[in-house]
Amino acid sequence: MSDEDIATARALVRRLGLFADAGSVPVVRLGGLTNRVYRVGESNGAVCLRIPGKGTEEYIDRRIETVAATAAAKAGVSPEVIHADAATGVMITRFVPEAVTMTPALFATIAGAAARAGHAFRRLHTSGAVFEFRFELFAMIDDYLALLATKDVAFPDGYHDVLKEAEGVRAALAARPVPLAPCHCDPLAENFLDTGERMWIVDWEYSGMNDPMWDLGDLAVEAAFGEGQEEAMLRAYFSGSPSDFDRGRMVIYKAMCDLLWTLWGLIQFANDNPAEDFWAYSVNRFRRCKALMEAPAFAGHLAAIRRGP
């Protein structure tokens, strides 16, 4: 973390009058693929400061994000929003003390973590909150493709062939619509904070009204869940075994989230985002999507969706 980073963070909290000692308050850089995120302050008085990254204004509406983050906090699944500026994208939330920022490895080793994530999703999805954005998978794919058409970037080999095969998924989901729920829609493992008793969810940039099974399927991919973890999350969410229809949608969305986020990775690559190797990120996501769609069980889950509840 550079001196400029520290100075920027301190200047922002000083402007908002959040700390009496803003000129010397401790600042720690946290994770983030597209944004700069800092913990400012210590102990129970600390806050989390998010400064948006380059190019994010092309595909994120900060006003809609603020509405969702505030509603999620009211539902008890996300920290309190202290400040949000839709014009600049700067957001400050209450820092959750004694919480572990999750990773796939921690989800695999911390007892009960997958189940606590399932409970958090259930609390969110049944909260009655109404998010302003409608997360529409195939519409977002079309939007990302249109954006990529303006950039000099190639696609992983075979992407458009798999996209054509996904038309069968589009038709099955359209034929069996489900009630929409407020969803996170981008459940990276790192967007979960675990206290050991409760799982918090952060970062509402892509949130919207969606099929709730998207959240479960996407987390299963992002956190590299094994079968046991998936089952623990599902059973916690449903307070028992899910139906074939619900399980089928979760599995289908595991493939579809990779199909979508492949394009997101290509946008980051085209924007020269230095956070990681986004070409490799995109290629790996696409390969995983293709492998799941080619697996024998995939057709059975698609058939379960076609049959309906």
N, C-alpha and C positions, 0 to 999 in steps of 0.2 A: 504494500500500500504506500503510495507516494505522499509527500508532504502536501501536494495539491489536493489529493483526495481528502485528507484530514481537514484542510482549510475549507474545502467546499462543504463538507458535512457540518462543520462547526458554524460556518456562516449561515447555513440554512436554518439550523435550530436556533441560532441567535436571533435571526429575523423574526422567527415565530414566538420568541420569548419562552422557549421550553425549559431552558436551563439558566440559572443565575450565573453559573461559571462557564458559559458557552465557549469562552476562549481557551479553556483548558480541559473541557470535559473529555473523557476517554472515548476514542473512536476505534472500532475494530471492523475490518472488512469481512463480510460474510460471503457466501456463495452466490452464484447467479450466472446463467448462460447468456442472457441478453441485457441484463441491467446491472447497475452498481448498487449493492446492498450493504448497509453498514449498521452495526449496533452502536448507538450513541448513548453514553451514560453507563451506569453500573447498577447491579442488583435490581430491586423492584421498580426503580425509577427509570430504567433504561427504555429506549424506544428503538424501533427498527426503521431506518430511513432507506427509501428506495428511489433511486434516480434512474429514469428510463434510458435504455441504450439506443445507440444510433440506429435509425431506420425503423424503430418499432412503431412510429406514428403512421407508417404505411398500412398497418393491419390491426392496430389496437385502438379502440375508442376508450379513452381514459375516463370519460364521464360515465359510460356504461359500466366500466370496471369498478368505479367508486360506488355506484349503486349496489352492485353485487357484493363487494367487500363489506359494505355497511350492513346489508341484510344478513350476510353470513355471520357477522359478529353478533348481531341481534339473536340469531338462531343458536348461538353458543358454540359454533364450530371454528370460529376464526377470531384472532385478537381484535380489540377495539381499534377503529380508525380514528386517529387523532387529527390528522390533517390530510387533505387530498386536493391537489390542484389539477383540474382537468386540462388546463392550457399547457402546463409544463410536464405533467405526468408524475411530479414528485408526490410521494405518498409516505406518511409516517403512521406507524401503528404501534400499539403497545407491545413491548418485547416480552415474550413468555419465559420467565426465569425457570431454571432447572429443567428445561426441556431439551431433548436430543434432536438435532436435525437428522432425519432419517436418510438412509441410503439403502440400496438393495441388500448389502451385507448386513446392515443392522436389522432390516426387516426379517432376515433369515435367522438372526441369532437372538433377538430380544423376544422373550416369551410373551405371547399374546398380542404382538404388534399387529399382525394381519387382522385379527378379530377386532381390535380397537379401531382400526381403519374402517372396517365394515360397519361398526356402530356409529362412527362419525358420519359416514355417508348416509346411513339411515336417518340420522338426526337432521342432516341437511335436506335430504330429499323429501322428508315429511314435514318440513318446517312451515310450509305454506308460503314461503317467500316467492316473489315473482321477480325474476331477473328480466331486464329490458331486452337483452339479446336472445335470439333464437339460434342455438347452435345446430346448424344443418350441415351434416357431414358432406354430402355431395355438392351442395352449394359452395361450401368452403373450398372443396377441391377445385371446383371451377374457378373460384376467385383467385386461388393461389396459382393456378395454371395461367390465368390472365395476367397476373403480376409477373410471373416468370417469363412470359412472352415479351416483356419489356426489358429483360435482362439477358446478358450473354452467359448462359449456363446450359450445360448438357443434362440429360436425365440418365439415371442408371439403366443399363440395357434391359429391355423388356418391360419397362414401367407401363407404357401405354397398352401393352397386351394384357397385363394384369388388370389395369383400369377397366378394360372392356369386359373382362371376366367378372369384375365386381358389379356389373350391371344386374346380374342375377341377385346379388345381395340387396341392391337398391330396390328392386322390384318386390322382393320378399318382405322387406321392412315396410315398404309403402303399403303393402296389402294387409299388414297386421300392425297398425299404429297403436301406440300405447300412450297413456296420459303423460304429458311432459312434466318434469320436475326441475327445480333449481339444481343445477349441476356445476361442478368445478370445471370439468372438461379437459383439464391439463394436469392430471394428478401424478406428476413426477414424485419419486420417492422423497426427494429433497423438499417438496412442498408440504411435508408432514412433520409435525413436531410432537414428540412423544414424551410425556411426563412419567410414563409407567402406569398411570391410572387413566389417562385421557389422551386422546390423539387430537391435535389441532391441525387445521388445514389453512395454508396461506397461499397468496399469489392468485388473484382472481382475474387475470388479464384475458383469459379465453372463456370465462364462465358464461353460462347461458341456460335457457330452458332446453332440456334434452331428455332423451331416453335415459333413465337412471343407470341402466346396465352399462352405458358407455363408461361411466366413472370406474366401475368395478373392473371392466375389461382392460381399460387403459392402465390402471394401477397395476394389474397383474403383469402387464408387459413392462412398464417402467421399473417396477421393483423386482423383476425377474422371479416372480413367484413360482414355486413348484406346485404340484397338485395338492399337497397338504395345506399349503398357505392359501391357495385359491379356495379350498373347501372351508377352511376356517373363516375366511372373510365372508363367503357366501352364507354360511350357517349363522354367523353373527348378524349379518344384514337381515336375513329372513327369519331369524329365530327358529331355524330348522332347515330342512333340505329345500332347495329351490325347485321349481318345476322345470321340465325339459325346455319349455319356451323361454323362461328366464335364463337358464344356463346357456341355452343356445345363443341368445343375444349377447351374453357376456363374451362367449368365445368368438363370435363373429366380429364383435367390436375390437377384440384383440388384434385381428388382422387389419380391420379398417383404420384403427388409430395409426398403425404403422404406414398404411397407404397415404394417409393425410400428412402425418408428421415428416414423411420423406420429403414432401414438397416444402414444408416449413424449413427443414434443414437446408434445402437448396436455396431458399431465399436468404438464409443467414450466410451461406457460402458466397452467394452473389454480392451480398452487402459487405463482404470482407470482415465478418465478425471474428475477432481473434480468440474468442473464448475456448474454442476447440476446433478439431478438424471436422468441419461440417460436411465435407464431401464424403468422408468415411462414415460419418453419422448417417447420412442419407442412404448410402449404399447398404449399410448393415440393416437399417430399418426395412428397406425394400426387400432384401433377401429374406428376412424373418417373416414378413407379410406373405411373400410368395410361397415359402415353405409351409406355413400354416394353411394357406388356401389349397395347397396340393396334398395335404395330409388326408388320409382316408376318413377320419372322424369329422372333418369339416363339412362334408356333404350331409352327414347325419344331423349336425347342429343346424344347418340351413333348412333341412326338411322339417325340423322341430319348429322353426320360426314360421314356415309356410303353413303348418298345421294350426298354429295359434295356441292360445292358452287352454 
